[in-house]
Amino acid sequence: MARKKIALIGSGMIGGTLAHLAAKKEMGDIVLFDIAEGMPQGKALDLSQCGPIEGFDAKITGTNDYADIAGSDVIIVTAGVPRKPGMSRDDLLGINLKVMKAVGEGIKNNAPDAFVICITNPLDAMVWALREFSGLPHNKVVGMAGVLDSARFATFLAWEFDCSVKDVNAFVLGGHGDTMVPVLSYSTINGIPVKDMAKIKGVATSRLDEIVARTRAGGGEIVKLLGNGSAYYAPATSAISMAEAYLGDQKRILPSASYVEGKYGLDGLYVGVPTVIGAGGTEDVIEIELSDEERANLTVSVDAVKELLEACKGLDSSLA
Ligand code: A3D
């Protein structure tokens, strides 16, 4: 069987990390694409030379030509600009919308059968716009945010309870922004609800609130510390888990920015929801029951996404 092909549109900090992870895992041959000339070619050469040491078989190439992504099974999009200190994800909207137009057309013309995972911010609006520009079916275009936000939540919970991260199942819903909804009622430590574990361990409710707040601001905390760019290791590894779910038909339930029509009272927009990912792409959205407070928080988050979609439509008449 021929090797799978993975194209990475955007070869910056996340793109390079994605390439390294995909090669180490021998997920397939890898094409690094970027508008910056020489940079994807240079990264591809550098990464190829990891092969003899790490012992992976993967052909890694760099390109500035969309023709080279033809036949890709998976495409992961990070093209655009990341946040600098003081910028919100939404500040990136105007610049990255234009990038999504170019990327969407590149995919439409060269790799229309791929499963596309978008990481570019502001995520929920960019994945929607990318889908519109590419014209691919909704089940073949998804956004990565929830896996990362849940991982951040899980990390903080594991630290607080002094337990293994492997036992934490943390749940985050909604848009990828400061209004995201970490859902404590569905978060468990090896099956034990977090609120029960807090009682057992003597952790105050106010402390759980602080963890929820830190999760919401998790990306900004890293932007501030780095001083010039945003997180890339965990975002890359999160997207790789989604690509593996697709390539391996794993039917994993992963929190993803998926197209929701009908469920959660939503009508045709991308937002973070538990999603079954398998060979059919995003095969199903799981609708969980929410408390009144959780539902109200989700509404606030969805409204923030809707505002961004309206802003996109104002900036590009082809989206209206
Ligand atoms: P960075 O290292 O700047 O890489 C972005 C790359 O995109 C650069 O190499 C650019 O040259 C390239 N690029 C710009 N315009 C185009 C274009 N038209 N076509 C192809 N390539 C282009 O950024 P990064 O890798 O750190 O972050 C990439 C994106 O991911 C940013 O928008 C971040 O905000 C976003 N991000 C999202 C999350 C989520 O959880 C959703 C987390 C972290 C970062």
Residues whose N, C-alpha, C, O or C-beta is under 5 A from the ligand:
A	BS01	A3D	G10 S11 G12 M13 I14 G15 F33 D34 I35 A36 T78 A79 G80 V81 P82 R83 V99 A102 I119 T120 N121 L123 M144 A145 L148 S230 A231 Y232 P235
